Amino acid sequence: MDRGFYLHNVPGAVPDDQRPYERTAKPLEKSDVHLVSFSVDPEKDTPAVLRSYAERLQAEPGRWDFLTGAKSAIYKLSHDGFKLAVSDGSDAQGIPVHSTRMVLVDRHGQIRGYYDAAEPETITKLVADTNHLLREQQ
């Protein structure tokens, strides 16, 4: 399972030509890998907005979920559960922050790796590690 937190409405967080989830989904489409994207901006990224985004990306329902919820729960999950940076911009700098790292999580909920979505070789490494994990868990 691959999980990531994102701000849908923040340009430049991950360059458009490096949309990591889109590039991750294709090579793993015949596996039972489940992609999960969590919005860190639930006020703007409503379920309807996320559905539209998933449709634009041609995300396969049941294989790639776009989730939102209470900001406090999402931030707690990001920070405490996945150990990823997150801020809504209410700090002194006033800039929303979220990690550009993707997280590989096994079927038991154990974090198996972090991958910087801004790095060009990330997808190759993530797909290789995911395939290794799938073989390991058979």
Disulfide bonds with the S-S distance in Angstrom:
none
